[in-house]
Amino acid sequence: MPKVSPMASIHLGVDELDPKRVSSLDFEQKLGNDGGSSEVGFDWNWPPWKNIPQRYKLIGTTSLAFVICNMDKVNLSVAIIPMSHQFGWNSSTAGLVQSSFFWGYALSQLPGGWLAKIFGGRSIPLEERSRAVAFVFGGLSVGSVTGPQSIHMEKSLSNSLAALGGSLKDVPWKAFFQTPSVWAMIYAHFCGSWGHYNCLSWLPSYFSEELSLNLTEAAWVSILPPLASVFVTSFAAQLADNLIANGVETTTVRKICQTIAFLSPALCMTLSSVDLGLPPWEIVGILTGGLALSSFALSGLYCTHQDMSPEYASILLGITNTVGAIPGIVGVALTGYLLDTTHSWSISLFAPSIFFYLTGTIVWLAFASSKPQNFSNTD
């Protein structure tokens, strides 16, 4: 009698001794094959994001990081009102406390951009770029609304770490700062951040002190601009991508979007600064509209780094965002000081923002460009 392996004898025993069981196993096997999994009988397609393109995973997780980041900042801008009352802080001290958020923020931008360059990411296609950037940075608006209330690596970790040592000297720093359009991005980022960070930090106090809203009302009203920004961002991104897809020059689209982002809040802040006898809720509506329209910047300035150089986009954003953090450090504290000395919200909060919005528009229209740059060959 020939020898039979243990596994074969098991199958042989099943076949000979239990025909009904065989039929059952055949049925289960067939069901498993039909479902695409012979082991469990079903294709559960788990995890649900398994088949999502990698760039969408990166966009989604980065947006979530922005949500968390801005929740912290907005909570502080509302909490500063009772904290100031409890500890007896004047506006200068309150401004200094709020500006502390941006100390570490500024220090992390260039190292973060450099690491992103080394470890790699994904370049978003031009016709999707406005929507991708809008979705990522839209996390800031979502974080602002919810506050009061796996990144893909292109290279192996070992290769990336080995490249860290020589990569910093390979960055074409000189070429960056010899390019006028880079300086336009730097100044535009500074100007936009001045208005954004000061309003983010001081609007709850403005609503409470100048418009005589209580703390709960001020907190709820403060979420209206970022809430409206969520809708404006979606519209602006779709509009920008459609214009580019239909043949409009990319630089033209970026200039149009950024101009809207600067002039809209400048106009609305001007109207709020002038004593027109408007009731508080109309002033809230005007400021909400202006600040929401400033989200057009996500389809303007914030796409230009990638337009100009996908290779160095992360480092360029690190440079402009470092300069863009200065208003959070200096501007927020300066607003508090001016408020103590002038006792005027128009002079301390709105006038400097209007100035930077207007000058930022002039510089952007004169020098901004989305033309691709080969910085490595020009250094």
BABA-884571 format. One record per residue (C-alpha): residue in three letters; residue number from 1; x, y, z. Coordinates in pm, whole numbers. Layout:
BEGIN
+------+-----+--------+--------+--------+
| code | pos |   east |  north |     up |
+------+-----+--------+--------+--------+
|  ALA | NUM |      X |      Y |      Z |
...
+------+-----+--------+--------+--------+
***
This chain:
BEGIN
+------+-----+--------+--------+--------+
| code | pos |   east |  north |     up |
+------+-----+--------+--------+--------+
|  MET |   1 |      0 |      0 |      0 |
|  PRO |   2 |    154 |    336 |   -103 |
|  LYS |   3 |    241 |    589 |    166 |
|  VAL |   4 |     20 |    893 |    192 |
|  SER |   5 |    117 |   1224 |    352 |
|  PRO |   6 |    -72 |   1326 |    665 |
|  MET |   7 |   -246 |   1616 |    488 |
|  ALA |   8 |   -342 |   1391 |    198 |
|  SER |   9 |   -481 |   1134 |    438 |
|  ILE |  10 |   -690 |   1401 |    603 |
|  HIS |  11 |   -841 |   1507 |    272 |
|  LEU |  12 |   -882 |   1141 |    170 |
|  GLY |  13 |  -1056 |   1066 |    493 |
|  VAL |  14 |  -1294 |   1351 |    449 |
|  ASP |  15 |  -1372 |   1252 |     93 |
|  GLU |  16 |  -1440 |    888 |    185 |
|  LEU |  17 |  -1613 |    925 |    518 |
|  ASP |  18 |  -1829 |   1238 |    485 |
|  PRO |  19 |  -1968 |   1308 |    136 |
|  LYS |  20 |  -2212 |   1565 |    277 |
|  ARG |  21 |  -1923 |   1749 |    438 |
|  VAL |  22 |  -1744 |   1749 |    105 |
|  SER |  23 |  -2041 |   1911 |    -61 |
|  SER |  24 |  -2048 |   2172 |    210 |
|  LEU |  25 |  -1677 |   2244 |    169 |
|  ASP |  26 |  -1716 |   2264 |   -209 |
|  PHE |  27 |  -1996 |   2517 |   -164 |
|  GLU |  28 |  -1794 |   2726 |     78 |
|  GLN |  29 |  -1492 |   2711 |   -151 |
|  LYS |  30 |  -1699 |   2827 |   -444 |
|  LEU |  31 |  -1847 |   3110 |   -238 |
|  GLY |  32 |  -1498 |   3212 |   -134 |
|  ASN |  33 |  -1375 |   3216 |   -494 |
|  ASP |  34 |  -1673 |   3421 |   -606 |
|  GLY |  35 |  -1606 |   3674 |   -330 |
|  GLY |  36 |  -1237 |   3699 |   -415 |
|  SER |  37 |  -1106 |   3538 |    -94 |
|  SER |  38 |  -1069 |   3162 |    -57 |
|  GLU |  39 |   -969 |   3197 |    307 |
|  VAL |  40 |  -1268 |   3372 |    460 |
|  GLY |  41 |  -1526 |   3349 |    188 |
|  PHE |  42 |  -1579 |   3725 |    155 |
|  ASP |  43 |  -1385 |   4026 |     28 |
|  TRP |  44 |  -1423 |   4277 |    306 |
|  ASN |  45 |  -1211 |   4542 |    123 |
|  TRP |  46 |  -1062 |   4658 |    451 |
|  PRO |  47 |   -940 |   4918 |    534 |
|  PRO |  48 |  -1192 |   5125 |    337 |
|  TRP |  49 |   -924 |   5370 |    221 |
|  LYS |  50 |   -705 |   5089 |     79 |
|  ASN |  51 |   -780 |   5169 |   -285 |
|  ILE |  52 |   -777 |   5548 |   -252 |
|  PRO |  53 |   -496 |   5709 |   -458 |
|  GLN |  54 |   -194 |   5791 |   -246 |
|  ARG |  55 |   -206 |   6165 |   -314 |
|  TYR |  56 |   -561 |   6184 |   -176 |
|  LYS |  57 |   -452 |   6008 |    142 |
|  LEU |  58 |   -173 |   6263 |    180 |
|  ILE |  59 |   -411 |   6553 |    120 |
|  GLY |  60 |   -662 |   6420 |    374 |
|  THR |  61 |   -416 |   6351 |    654 |
|  THR |  62 |   -242 |   6686 |    605 |
|  SER |  63 |   -575 |   6866 |    620 |
|  LEU |  64 |   -653 |   6687 |    946 |
|  ALA |  65 |   -324 |   6813 |   1088 |
|  PHE |  66 |   -429 |   7169 |   1002 |
|  VAL |  67 |   -762 |   7115 |   1178 |
|  ILE |  68 |   -584 |   7021 |   1501 |
|  CYS |  69 |   -335 |   7306 |   1467 |
|  ASN |  70 |   -597 |   7577 |   1431 |
|  MET |  71 |   -822 |   7437 |   1703 |
|  ASP |  72 |   -542 |   7517 |   1948 |
|  LYS |  73 |   -498 |   7872 |   1818 |
|  VAL |  74 |   -866 |   7962 |   1810 |
|  ASN |  75 |   -926 |   7824 |   2158 |
|  LEU |  76 |   -655 |   8060 |   2286 |
|  SER |  77 |   -805 |   8364 |   2113 |
|  VAL |  78 |  -1139 |   8304 |   2289 |
|  ALA |  79 |   -991 |   8195 |   2621 |
|  ILE |  80 |   -775 |   8509 |   2636 |
|  ILE |  81 |  -1086 |   8715 |   2723 |
|  PRO |  82 |  -1165 |   8552 |   3061 |
|  MET |  83 |   -793 |   8496 |   3125 |
|  SER |  84 |   -727 |   8869 |   3091 |
|  HIS |  85 |  -1006 |   8945 |   3335 |
|  GLN |  86 |   -890 |   8683 |   3582 |
|  PHE |  87 |   -522 |   8779 |   3584 |
|  GLY |  88 |   -565 |   9151 |   3528 |
|  TRP |  89 |   -378 |   9155 |   3195 |
|  ASN |  90 |   -388 |   9464 |   2976 |
|  SER |  91 |   -407 |   9436 |   2598 |
|  SER |  92 |    -29 |   9446 |   2559 |
|  THR |  93 |     14 |   9143 |   2784 |
|  ALA |  94 |   -275 |   8960 |   2619 |
|  GLY |  95 |   -115 |   9025 |   2279 |
|  LEU |  96 |    219 |   8891 |   2397 |
|  VAL |  97 |     55 |   8575 |   2533 |
|  GLN |  98 |   -130 |   8515 |   2207 |
|  SER |  99 |    183 |   8578 |   2001 |
|  SER | 100 |    366 |   8299 |   2186 |
|  PHE | 101 |    176 |   8046 |   1972 |
|  PHE | 102 |    374 |   8164 |   1671 |
|  TRP | 103 |    722 |   8143 |   1827 |
|  GLY | 104 |    750 |   7770 |   1774 |
|  TYR | 105 |    541 |   7795 |   1456 |
|  ALA | 106 |    799 |   8022 |   1294 |
|  LEU | 107 |   1094 |   7809 |   1402 |
|  SER | 108 |    947 |   7491 |   1253 |
|  GLN | 109 |    879 |   7611 |    897 |
|  LEU | 110 |   1220 |   7585 |    729 |
|  PRO | 111 |   1318 |   7258 |    899 |
|  GLY | 112 |    979 |   7116 |    805 |
|  GLY | 113 |   1010 |   7225 |    443 |
|  TRP | 114 |   1360 |   7081 |    420 |
|  LEU | 115 |   1252 |   6747 |    567 |
|  ALA | 116 |    958 |   6733 |    327 |
|  LYS | 117 |   1202 |   6783 |     40 |
|  ILE | 118 |   1426 |   6500 |    165 |
|  PHE | 119 |   1164 |   6242 |    257 |
|  GLY | 120 |    953 |   6321 |    -45 |
|  GLY | 121 |    588 |   6374 |   -114 |
|  ARG | 122 |    370 |   6396 |   -418 |
|  SER | 123 |    335 |   6668 |   -677 |
|  ILE | 124 |    -30 |   6739 |   -748 |
|  PRO | 125 |   -130 |   6774 |  -1117 |
|  LEU | 126 |   -179 |   7137 |  -1222 |
|  GLU | 127 |   -548 |   7091 |  -1304 |
|  GLU | 128 |   -612 |   6958 |   -950 |
|  ARG | 129 |   -372 |   7184 |   -762 |
|  SER | 130 |   -611 |   7459 |   -649 |
|  ARG | 131 |   -858 |   7208 |   -508 |
|  ALA | 132 |   -583 |   7008 |   -337 |
|  VAL | 133 |   -430 |   7313 |   -170 |
|  ALA | 134 |   -774 |   7443 |    -77 |
|  PHE | 135 |   -867 |   7112 |     84 |
|  VAL | 136 |   -542 |   7094 |    282 |
|  PHE | 137 |   -547 |   7453 |    405 |
|  GLY | 138 |   -923 |   7435 |    444 |
|  GLY | 139 |   -838 |   7235 |    753 |
|  LEU | 140 |   -750 |   7571 |    909 |
|  SER | 141 |  -1107 |   7690 |    863 |
|  VAL | 142 |  -1250 |   7365 |    995 |
|  GLY | 143 |  -1019 |   7389 |   1294 |
|  SER | 144 |  -1134 |   7746 |   1356 |
|  VAL | 145 |  -1497 |   7633 |   1352 |
|  THR | 146 |  -1449 |   7329 |   1575 |
|  GLY | 147 |  -1202 |   7496 |   1810 |
|  PRO | 148 |  -1444 |   7695 |   2019 |
|  GLN | 149 |  -1673 |   7420 |   2025 |
|  SER | 150 |      9 |   5839 |    707 |
|  ILE | 151 |    227 |   6018 |    497 |
|  HIS | 152 |    368 |   5840 |    193 |
|  MET | 153 |    748 |   5830 |    176 |
|  GLU | 154 |    900 |   5823 |   -172 |
|  LYS | 155 |   1235 |   5687 |    -50 |
|  SER | 156 |   1332 |   5433 |    206 |
|  LEU | 157 |   1408 |   5569 |    550 |
|  SER | 158 |   1769 |   5463 |    536 |
|  ASN | 159 |   1832 |   5631 |    201 |
|  SER | 160 |   1656 |   5946 |    318 |
|  LEU | 161 |   1859 |   5972 |    637 |
|  ALA | 162 |   2177 |   5920 |    441 |
|  ALA | 163 |   2080 |   6209 |    217 |
|  LEU | 164 |   2017 |   6452 |    502 |
|  GLY | 165 |   2380 |   6545 |    545 |
|  GLY | 166 |   2445 |   6663 |    190 |
|  SER | 167 |   2100 |   6791 |    101 |
|  LEU | 168 |   2103 |   7123 |    282 |
|  LYS | 169 |   2402 |   7256 |     89 |
|  ASP | 170 |   2239 |   7144 |   -237 |
|  VAL | 171 |   1941 |   7375 |   -189 |
|  PRO | 172 |   1977 |   7669 |   -434 |
|  TRP | 173 |   1926 |   7941 |   -172 |
|  LYS | 174 |   2095 |   8210 |   -380 |
|  ALA | 175 |   1873 |   8142 |   -680 |
|  PHE | 176 |   1564 |   8166 |   -461 |
|  PHE | 177 |   1649 |   8514 |   -338 |
|  GLN | 178 |   1756 |   8637 |   -682 |
|  THR | 179 |   1408 |   8568 |   -820 |
|  PRO | 180 |   1160 |   8861 |   -799 |
|  SER | 181 |    857 |   8630 |   -797 |
|  VAL | 182 |    993 |   8458 |   -485 |
|  TRP | 183 |   1012 |   8795 |   -310 |
|  ALA | 184 |    656 |   8864 |   -424 |
|  MET | 185 |    547 |   8539 |   -256 |
|  ILE | 186 |    737 |   8629 |     61 |
|  TYR | 187 |    582 |   8974 |     92 |
|  ALA | 188 |    234 |   8856 |     -4 |
|  HIS | 189 |    255 |   8582 |    259 |
|  PHE | 190 |    360 |   8839 |    519 |
|  CYS | 191 |     74 |   9073 |    426 |
|  GLY | 192 |   -191 |   8804 |    424 |
|  SER | 193 |    -71 |   8665 |    754 |
|  TRP | 194 |    -82 |   9008 |    918 |
|  GLY | 195 |   -453 |   9040 |    854 |
|  HIS | 196 |   -534 |   8675 |    914 |
|  TYR | 197 |   -343 |   8622 |   1239 |
|  ASN | 198 |   -448 |   8951 |   1393 |
|  CYS | 199 |   -814 |   8888 |   1317 |
|  LEU | 200 |   -783 |   8530 |   1435 |
|  SER | 201 |   -634 |   8651 |   1765 |
|  TRP | 202 |   -827 |   8971 |   1830 |
|  LEU | 203 |  -1172 |   8945 |   1670 |
|  PRO | 204 |  -1327 |   8767 |   1971 |
|  SER | 205 |  -1203 |   9052 |   2193 |
|  TYR | 206 |  -1326 |   9308 |   1938 |
|  PHE | 207 |  -1669 |   9150 |   1932 |
|  SER | 208 |  -1679 |   9143 |   2311 |
|  GLU | 209 |  -1545 |   9490 |   2388 |
|  GLU | 210 |  -1635 |   9703 |   2087 |
|  LEU | 211 |  -1966 |   9540 |   1987 |
|  SER | 212 |  -2064 |   9458 |   2348 |
|  LEU | 213 |  -2129 |   9089 |   2287 |
|  ASN | 214 |  -2100 |   8852 |   2581 |
|  LEU | 215 |  -1838 |   8578 |   2586 |
|  THR | 216 |  -2069 |   8310 |   2446 |
|  GLU | 217 |  -2190 |   8537 |   2165 |
|  ALA | 218 |  -1835 |   8647 |   2085 |
|  ALA | 219 |  -1720 |   8285 |   2068 |
|  TRP | 220 |  -2003 |   8181 |   1837 |
|  VAL | 221 |  -1970 |   8487 |   1616 |
|  SER | 222 |  -1597 |   8425 |   1582 |
|  ILE | 223 |  -1661 |   8099 |   1397 |
|  LEU | 224 |  -1865 |   8269 |   1125 |
|  PRO | 225 |  -1567 |   8387 |    912 |
|  PRO | 226 |  -1397 |   8044 |    901 |
|  LEU | 227 |  -1732 |   7874 |    850 |
|  ALA | 228 |  -1804 |   8094 |    550 |
|  SER | 229 |  -1447 |   8035 |    432 |
|  VAL | 230 |  -1518 |   7663 |    393 |
|  PHE | 231 |  -1773 |   7741 |    123 |
|  VAL | 232 |  -1571 |   8019 |    -41 |
|  THR | 233 |  -1264 |   7795 |    -55 |
|  SER | 234 |  -1453 |   7523 |   -243 |
|  PHE | 235 |  -1592 |   7771 |   -494 |
|  ALA | 236 |  -1260 |   7951 |   -548 |
|  ALA | 237 |  -1065 |   7628 |   -597 |
|  GLN | 238 |  -1311 |   7490 |   -851 |
|  LEU | 239 |  -1315 |   7823 |  -1035 |
|  ALA | 240 |   -936 |   7845 |  -1050 |
|  ASP | 241 |   -889 |   7488 |  -1172 |
|  ASN | 242 |  -1160 |   7532 |  -1436 |
|  LEU | 243 |  -1000 |   7852 |  -1565 |
|  ILE | 244 |   -662 |   7680 |  -1595 |
|  ALA | 245 |   -819 |   7373 |  -1760 |
|  ASN | 246 |   -985 |   7606 |  -2013 |
|  GLY | 247 |   -655 |   7762 |  -2115 |
|  VAL | 248 |   -628 |   8072 |  -1898 |
|  GLU | 249 |   -264 |   8138 |  -1807 |
|  THR | 250 |   -180 |   8007 |  -1462 |
|  THR | 251 |    -13 |   8331 |  -1352 |
|  THR | 252 |   -326 |   8526 |  -1446 |
|  VAL | 253 |   -546 |   8294 |  -1241 |
|  ARG | 254 |   -317 |   8320 |   -938 |
|  LYS | 255 |   -310 |   8699 |   -962 |
|  ILE | 256 |   -688 |   8725 |   -987 |
|  CYS | 257 |   -745 |   8498 |   -689 |
|  GLN | 258 |   -488 |   8669 |   -469 |
|  THR | 259 |   -619 |   9016 |   -558 |
|  ILE | 260 |   -967 |   8912 |   -446 |
|  ALA | 261 |   -814 |   8766 |   -130 |
|  PHE | 262 |   -647 |   9099 |    -44 |
|  LEU | 263 |   -892 |   9366 |   -158 |
|  SER | 264 |  -1206 |   9203 |    -16 |
|  PRO | 265 |  -1100 |   9211 |    353 |
|  ALA | 266 |   -938 |   9553 |    301 |
|  LEU | 267 |  -1270 |   9696 |    182 |
|  CYS | 268 |  -1472 |   9529 |    456 |
|  MET | 269 |  -1230 |   9642 |    728 |
|  THR | 270 |  -1252 |   9997 |    594 |
|  LEU | 271 |  -1631 |   9987 |    618 |
|  SER | 272 |  -1608 |   9850 |    971 |
|  SER | 273 |  -1361 |  10119 |   1076 |
|  VAL | 274 |  -1576 |  10409 |    962 |
|  ASP | 275 |  -1857 |  10514 |   1193 |
|  LEU | 276 |  -2155 |  10447 |    970 |
|  GLY | 277 |  -2393 |  10387 |   1257 |
|  LEU | 278 |  -2429 |  10021 |   1167 |
|  PRO | 279 |  -2571 |   9777 |   1424 |
|  PRO | 280 |  -2329 |   9513 |   1559 |
|  TRP | 281 |  -2469 |   9225 |   1354 |
|  GLU | 282 |  -2423 |   9413 |   1027 |
|  ILE | 283 |  -2059 |   9479 |   1116 |
|  VAL | 284 |  -2022 |   9108 |   1194 |
|  GLY | 285 |  -2169 |   9028 |    852 |
|  ILE | 286 |  -1935 |   9268 |    671 |
|  LEU | 287 |  -1624 |   9129 |    842 |
|  THR | 288 |  -1740 |   8773 |    787 |
|  GLY | 289 |  -1780 |   8833 |    415 |
|  GLY | 290 |  -1442 |   9003 |    377 |
|  LEU | 291 |  -1248 |   8743 |    573 |
|  ALA | 292 |  -1425 |   8458 |    395 |
|  LEU | 293 |  -1326 |   8600 |     56 |
|  SER | 294 |   -965 |   8614 |    173 |
|  SER | 295 |   -973 |   8234 |    129 |
|  PHE | 296 |   -922 |   8297 |   -242 |
|  ALA | 297 |   -554 |   8309 |   -140 |
|  LEU | 298 |   -557 |   7929 |   -127 |
|  SER | 299 |   -601 |   7932 |   -505 |
|  GLY | 300 |   -355 |   8220 |   -544 |
|  LEU | 301 |    -42 |   8254 |   -332 |
|  TYR | 302 |    -56 |   7908 |   -177 |
|  CYS | 303 |    -52 |   7732 |   -514 |
|  THR | 304 |    233 |   7937 |   -657 |
|  HIS | 305 |    511 |   7750 |   -475 |
|  GLN | 306 |    410 |   7428 |   -649 |
|  ASP | 307 |    354 |   7607 |   -980 |
|  MET | 308 |    699 |   7760 |   -970 |
|  SER | 309 |    899 |   7456 |   -862 |
|  PRO | 310 |    749 |   7120 |   -762 |
|  GLU | 311 |   1100 |   7009 |   -666 |
|  TYR | 312 |   1154 |   7288 |   -414 |
|  ALA | 313 |    793 |   7375 |   -329 |
|  SER | 314 |    821 |   7257 |     30 |
|  ILE | 315 |   1132 |   7465 |     95 |
|  LEU | 316 |    981 |   7771 |    -75 |
|  LEU | 317 |    673 |   7735 |    142 |
|  GLY | 318 |    900 |   7698 |    444 |
|  ILE | 319 |   1068 |   8029 |    355 |
|  THR | 320 |    747 |   8224 |    294 |
|  ASN | 321 |    571 |   8069 |    592 |
|  THR | 322 |    860 |   8159 |    821 |
|  VAL | 323 |    828 |   8523 |    717 |
|  GLY | 324 |    450 |   8482 |    730 |
|  ALA | 325 |    474 |   8382 |   1096 |
|  ILE | 326 |    636 |   8714 |   1191 |
|  PRO | 327 |    300 |   8897 |   1200 |
|  GLY | 328 |    182 |   8636 |   1447 |
|  ILE | 329 |    478 |   8716 |   1671 |
|  VAL | 330 |    513 |   9092 |   1619 |
|  GLY | 331 |    175 |   9196 |   1481 |
|  VAL | 332 |    -44 |   9031 |   1744 |
|  ALA | 333 |    164 |   9182 |   2026 |
|  LEU | 334 |    181 |   9521 |   1850 |
|  THR | 335 |   -197 |   9528 |   1813 |
|  GLY | 336 |   -231 |   9487 |   2189 |
|  TYR | 337 |     19 |   9767 |   2253 |
|  LEU | 338 |   -155 |  10003 |   2009 |
|  LEU | 339 |   -487 |   9919 |   2169 |
|  ASP | 340 |   -352 |  10021 |   2509 |
|  THR | 341 |   -207 |  10347 |   2377 |
|  THR | 342 |   -478 |  10456 |   2130 |
|  HIS | 343 |   -788 |  10281 |   2268 |
|  SER | 344 |   -899 |  10252 |   1906 |
|  TRP | 345 |   -975 |   9923 |   1733 |
|  SER | 346 |   -971 |  10099 |   1397 |
|  ILE | 347 |   -613 |  10219 |   1443 |
|  SER | 348 |   -472 |   9915 |   1623 |
|  LEU | 349 |   -642 |   9625 |   1441 |
|  PHE | 350 |   -782 |   9740 |   1108 |
|  ALA | 351 |   -552 |  10017 |    978 |
|  PRO | 352 |   -228 |   9811 |    969 |
|  SER | 353 |   -410 |   9518 |    807 |
|  ILE | 354 |   -560 |   9743 |    541 |
|  PHE | 355 |   -215 |   9889 |    468 |
|  PHE | 356 |    -58 |   9546 |    418 |
|  TYR | 357 |   -349 |   9417 |    211 |
|  LEU | 358 |   -318 |   9711 |    -29 |
|  THR | 359 |     61 |   9708 |    -61 |
|  GLY | 360 |     53 |   9330 |    -91 |
|  THR | 361 |   -185 |   9361 |   -385 |
|  ILE | 362 |     47 |   9605 |   -563 |
|  VAL | 363 |    355 |   9387 |   -516 |
|  TRP | 364 |    169 |   9071 |   -616 |
|  LEU | 365 |     31 |   9219 |   -938 |
|  ALA | 366 |    371 |   9363 |  -1030 |
|  PHE | 367 |    602 |   9069 |   -960 |
|  ALA | 368 |    415 |   8743 |   -899 |
|  SER | 369 |    460 |   8462 |  -1150 |
|  SER | 370 |    369 |   8097 |  -1175 |
|  LYS | 371 |    620 |   8035 |  -1453 |
|  PRO | 372 |    821 |   7718 |  -1373 |
|  GLN | 373 |   1171 |   7795 |  -1251 |
|  ASN | 374 |   1475 |   7566 |  -1275 |
|  PHE | 375 |   1653 |   7699 |   -968 |
|  SER | 376 |   1925 |   7435 |   -981 |
|  ASN | 377 |   2053 |   7571 |  -1312 |
|  THR | 378 |   2044 |   7934 |  -1206 |
|  ASP | 379 |   2227 |   7909 |   -875 |
+------+-----+--------+--------+--------+
***
